[in-house]
Amino acid sequence: MGLLDGRVAVVTGAGGGIGREIALCLAAEGASVVVNDLGTSLDGSGTGQDPAEQTCSLIEKAGGTAVANPESVSDFDGAGRIVAQAVDTFGSIDILVNNAGIVRDRTLLKMTADDYDAVIAVHQKGTFNCTRHAAPHMREAGYGRIVNITSSAGLRGNFGQTNYGAAKAAIMGMTFVWALELGRYGITVNAVAPAGLTRMTENLFGGAEAPPDQNPALNAPLVAFLASEGASYVNGQVLGRTGFAYTIFQTPRQVAEMWNGDGWTPSEVAEHFHEVLGQHLQPVGMPAHPLLGKKDEAPAS
């Protein structure tokens, strides 16, 4: 018996990397999987390859059930066809993992509007598009599991990733909103900030072999749990992975207050800020992997 026996899952961007490992794990736990991947390069341009079919082949060789889907999550109608394929082929959609993504890394002063829009379209809009089509089916069934893939780049910031960080932070915000809106229908919505050596991060180790804790497969068991019936009490949470550990984030929250019953003048704020609020300033940026030199070179999930 698997955690997901009889369930139907859609995993976007599952042609390789973290998405492929998630699809393989969900299938190994008994889910029938729609493997979505447009088959593009890292920046979203075409390659002519069919990685979704490759993932399906791996699932089938292991005794699982899967079908490939080549639609773009950035297209609203295309996202609808992804969900429709799950319902038409397997009879329902119980699990949605919003994983599809591209990167176009540049510093703010070099980033074009095209670079920004392309990344936002896949990560942020793609997550909305797929969820918007899947949620009505889940509401009707009274059950659903949605796992949004966010990133420490959006939760903490990462050099050269204005577009990617903005999209991933937005996905965190959407996770909170949807957890509130959909929880009453038996649907949980959580986010995971994974880690691992993939096409997006392979240059970080300069061609050297990545350490074992960078295996993208290490993320999948956490996603499989969140996709299961047993995770019904986990809703609106942001989880992650650091090395061999699973982690949980707490949202930005008030940790100190500077009070004045008569209100403040700018000079009074300047006089007291350091001694009260200034003691709680948070660090910015993703933590470095021990094998990497600079913080801005840390892997971006």
C-alpha positions as CSV (number, residue, x, y, z in Angstrom):
1,M,0.0,0.0,0.0
2,G,1.3,3.4,-1.0
3,L,0.4,6.8,0.5
4,L,-1.3,7.8,-2.7
5,D,-3.0,4.7,-3.9
6,G,-5.9,5.5,-6.2
7,R,-5.1,9.2,-6.4
8,V,-4.5,11.3,-9.5
9,A,-1.7,13.8,-9.6
10,V,-0.6,16.5,-12.0
11,V,3.0,17.6,-11.8
12,T,4.1,20.5,-13.9
13,G,7.6,20.9,-15.2
14,A,8.2,17.2,-14.5
15,G,10.4,16.4,-17.4
16,G,13.6,16.6,-15.4
17,G,15.2,17.7,-12.2
18,I,13.1,18.2,-9.1
19,G,9.8,17.9,-10.9
20,R,10.8,14.5,-12.4
21,E,11.8,13.2,-9.0
22,I,8.5,14.3,-7.5
23,A,6.5,12.6,-10.3
24,L,8.5,9.4,-9.9
25,C,7.9,9.4,-6.1
26,L,4.1,10.1,-6.4
27,A,3.8,7.3,-8.9
28,A,5.8,5.0,-6.7
29,E,3.3,5.8,-3.9
30,G,0.4,4.7,-6.1
31,A,-0.7,7.9,-7.8
32,S,-1.6,8.0,-11.5
33,V,0.4,11.0,-12.8
34,V,0.0,13.5,-15.6
35,V,3.6,14.5,-16.4
36,N,3.5,18.0,-17.8
37,D,6.6,19.6,-19.5
38,L,6.8,21.9,-22.4
39,G,10.3,20.7,-23.2
40,T,12.0,24.0,-23.3
41,S,15.5,25.2,-22.3
42,L,16.1,27.0,-19.1
43,D,15.1,30.4,-20.5
44,G,11.9,29.1,-21.9
45,S,13.0,28.7,-25.6
46,G,12.2,25.5,-27.5
47,T,14.5,22.4,-27.7
48,G,12.5,19.9,-29.7
49,Q,13.0,17.3,-26.9
50,D,10.2,15.5,-25.1
51,P,11.3,15.1,-21.5
52,A,7.7,14.4,-20.3
53,E,7.6,11.2,-22.3
54,Q,11.0,10.3,-20.8
55,T,9.6,10.7,-17.3
56,C,6.6,8.7,-18.2
57,S,8.8,5.9,-19.5
58,L,10.7,5.8,-16.2
59,I,7.4,5.6,-14.3
60,E,6.0,2.8,-16.4
61,K,9.3,0.8,-16.2
62,A,8.9,1.0,-12.4
63,G,5.3,-0.4,-12.7
64,G,3.5,3.0,-12.3
65,T,1.0,4.8,-14.5
66,A,1.6,8.1,-16.2
67,V,0.7,10.1,-19.3
68,A,2.6,13.0,-20.8
69,N,1.3,16.5,-21.4
70,P,3.2,19.2,-23.5
71,E,1.1,22.3,-22.6
72,S,2.5,25.6,-21.4
73,V,1.4,26.5,-17.9
74,S,1.7,30.2,-18.8
75,D,-1.3,29.9,-21.1
76,F,-4.5,29.9,-19.2
77,D,-6.4,27.6,-21.7
78,G,-3.3,25.4,-21.9
79,A,-3.4,25.0,-18.2
80,G,-7.0,24.0,-18.5
81,R,-6.1,21.3,-20.9
82,I,-3.5,19.9,-18.4
83,V,-6.2,19.5,-15.8
84,A,-8.7,18.2,-18.3
85,Q,-6.3,15.5,-19.3
86,A,-6.1,14.2,-15.7
87,V,-9.9,14.2,-15.4
88,D,-10.5,12.7,-18.8
89,T,-7.8,10.0,-18.5
90,F,-8.0,9.0,-14.9
91,G,-11.3,10.4,-13.7
92,S,-10.3,13.1,-11.3
93,I,-7.5,15.4,-10.1
94,D,-6.6,15.0,-6.4
95,I,-3.1,16.4,-6.4
96,L,-1.5,19.4,-8.1
97,V,2.2,20.1,-7.8
98,N,3.0,23.5,-9.4
99,N,6.6,23.1,-10.2
100,A,7.2,24.4,-13.8
101,G,9.7,27.1,-14.1
102,I,12.4,28.9,-16.1
103,V,15.2,31.3,-15.2
104,R,16.6,34.4,-16.8
105,D,19.1,35.6,-14.3
106,R,20.4,39.1,-14.6
107,T,21.0,42.0,-12.2
108,L,18.3,44.6,-12.0
109,L,20.4,47.1,-14.1
110,K,20.7,44.5,-16.9
111,M,17.3,42.8,-16.7
112,T,14.9,43.6,-19.6
113,A,11.1,43.7,-19.3
114,D,11.0,40.6,-21.5
115,D,13.3,38.8,-19.0
116,Y,11.0,39.8,-16.2
117,D,7.7,39.0,-17.9
118,A,8.8,35.6,-19.1
119,V,9.7,34.3,-15.7
120,I,6.7,35.8,-14.0
121,A,4.5,34.2,-16.7
122,V,5.7,30.6,-16.0
123,H,6.2,30.7,-12.3
124,Q,3.6,33.0,-10.9
125,K,0.9,33.1,-13.6
126,G,1.4,29.4,-14.3
127,T,0.8,28.5,-10.7
128,F,-2.4,30.6,-10.8
129,N,-3.5,29.1,-14.1
130,C,-3.2,25.5,-13.1
131,T,-4.7,26.0,-9.6
132,R,-7.6,28.0,-11.0
133,H,-8.6,25.1,-13.3
134,A,-7.9,22.3,-10.7
135,A,-9.6,23.9,-7.7
136,P,-13.2,23.6,-8.9
137,H,-12.8,19.8,-9.5
138,M,-11.3,19.4,-6.0
139,R,-14.1,21.5,-4.4
140,E,-16.7,19.3,-6.1
141,A,-14.9,16.2,-4.8
142,G,-14.4,17.6,-1.3
143,Y,-10.8,16.7,-1.4
144,G,-7.5,18.1,-2.8
145,R,-3.8,18.6,-2.2
146,I,-2.0,21.5,-3.8
147,V,1.8,21.9,-3.4
148,N,3.3,25.1,-4.8
149,I,7.0,25.1,-5.4
150,T,8.5,28.3,-4.0
151,S,12.2,29.1,-3.4
152,S,14.5,30.6,-0.9
153,A,15.3,33.2,-3.6
154,G,11.8,34.6,-3.0
155,L,11.8,34.0,0.8
156,R,15.2,35.4,1.5
157,G,16.4,37.1,-1.7
158,N,19.2,36.0,-4.2
159,F,21.6,38.1,-6.3
160,G,20.5,38.5,-9.9
161,Q,17.0,37.1,-9.5
162,T,14.6,40.0,-9.4
163,N,12.1,38.2,-11.7
164,Y,12.5,34.7,-10.1
165,G,12.5,36.0,-6.5
166,A,9.4,38.1,-7.2
167,A,7.5,35.2,-8.7
168,K,8.5,32.8,-5.9
169,A,7.5,35.3,-3.2
170,A,4.2,35.8,-4.9
171,I,3.7,32.0,-4.9
172,M,4.1,32.1,-1.1
173,G,1.5,34.8,-0.9
174,M,-0.9,32.9,-3.1
175,T,-0.4,29.8,-0.9
176,F,-1.6,31.7,2.2
177,V,-4.7,33.1,0.4
178,W,-5.7,29.8,-1.2
179,A,-5.2,27.9,2.1
180,L,-7.8,30.3,3.6
181,E,-10.2,30.1,0.7
182,L,-10.0,26.4,-0.1
183,G,-9.5,24.8,3.3
184,R,-13.2,24.7,3.9
185,Y,-13.6,22.4,0.9
186,G,-11.1,19.7,2.2
187,I,-8.3,21.2,0.0
188,T,-4.9,21.9,1.6
189,V,-2.5,24.3,0.0
190,N,1.2,24.3,1.0
191,A,4.5,25.5,-0.4
192,V,7.9,23.8,-0.6
193,A,11.2,25.5,-1.2
194,P,13.3,22.6,-2.5
195,A,17.1,22.3,-3.1
196,G,19.2,20.2,-5.4
197,L,21.5,20.0,-8.4
198,T,19.4,20.5,-11.5
199,R,19.8,22.3,-14.8
200,M,19.1,25.6,-13.0
201,T,22.0,25.1,-10.6
202,E,24.5,22.8,-12.3
203,N,27.0,25.6,-13.0
204,L,27.4,26.4,-9.3
205,F,29.8,23.6,-8.7
206,G,32.1,24.4,-11.6
207,G,31.8,21.0,-13.2
208,A,32.7,19.2,-10.0
209,E,30.6,16.4,-8.7
210,A,27.8,17.7,-6.5
211,P,27.7,16.5,-2.9
212,P,25.1,13.9,-1.9
213,D,22.9,16.4,-0.2
214,Q,22.3,18.1,-3.5
215,N,20.4,15.1,-4.9
216,P,17.0,16.5,-6.1
217,A,15.3,13.3,-5.2
218,L,15.6,14.2,-1.5
219,N,12.8,16.8,-2.0
220,A,10.2,14.3,-3.2
221,P,9.2,12.4,0.0
222,L,8.1,15.6,1.6
223,V,6.0,16.5,-1.3
224,A,4.5,13.0,-1.4
225,F,3.5,13.4,2.3
226,L,1.9,16.8,1.7
227,A,0.0,15.2,-1.1
228,S,-1.4,12.5,1.1
229,E,-4.6,12.1,3.2
230,G,-2.4,12.0,6.3
231,A,-1.4,15.6,5.8
232,S,-4.9,17.0,6.2
233,Y,-3.8,19.0,9.2
234,V,-1.0,20.8,7.3
235,N,-2.4,23.8,5.4
236,G,-0.9,27.2,4.5
237,Q,2.6,26.2,5.4
238,V,5.9,26.9,3.8
239,L,8.4,24.1,4.1
240,G,11.8,23.5,2.7
241,R,14.9,21.4,2.6
242,T,18.5,22.1,3.7
243,G,20.9,19.3,3.1
244,F,19.4,16.1,4.6
245,A,16.9,18.1,6.7
246,Y,13.4,19.2,6.0
247,T,12.6,22.6,7.4
248,I,9.6,24.9,8.0
249,F,9.5,28.6,7.5
250,Q,7.5,31.1,9.5
251,T,6.0,34.0,7.6
252,P,7.2,37.6,8.2
253,R,5.7,38.5,11.5
254,Q,6.0,41.3,14.0
255,V,8.8,40.6,16.4
256,A,9.1,44.0,18.2
257,E,7.2,47.2,18.5
258,M,8.2,50.8,19.1
259,W,5.3,52.5,20.8
260,N,4.5,56.1,21.5
261,G,1.0,57.0,22.6
262,D,1.2,60.5,21.1
263,G,2.5,59.3,17.7
264,W,5.9,60.0,16.2
265,T,7.8,62.7,14.5
266,P,10.5,61.8,12.0
267,S,13.3,63.0,14.4
268,E,11.8,60.8,17.2
269,V,11.8,57.8,15.0
270,A,15.4,58.5,14.1
271,E,16.3,58.9,17.8
272,H,14.8,55.6,18.9
273,F,14.8,53.3,15.9
274,H,18.2,51.7,16.5
275,E,17.6,50.9,20.2
276,V,14.2,49.2,19.6
277,L,13.5,48.0,16.0
278,G,17.1,48.3,14.8
279,Q,18.1,45.4,17.2
280,H,16.0,43.0,15.1
281,L,17.2,43.7,11.5
282,Q,17.2,40.4,9.6
283,P,20.0,39.2,7.2
284,V,19.2,39.2,3.5
285,G,20.1,36.5,1.0
286,M,20.2,32.7,0.8
287,P,22.7,30.9,3.0
288,A,25.7,29.5,1.2
289,H,26.3,25.8,0.7
290,P,29.5,24.8,2.5
291,L,31.2,23.9,-0.8
292,L,30.4,27.3,-2.3
293,G,32.3,30.4,-1.8
294,K,29.9,33.4,-1.9
295,K,26.4,33.7,-0.6
296,D,25.1,35.0,-3.9
297,E,26.2,31.7,-5.5
298,A,23.9,29.5,-3.3
299,P,21.7,27.2,-5.3
300,A,18.3,28.6,-6.3
301,S,15.5,26.2,-6.2
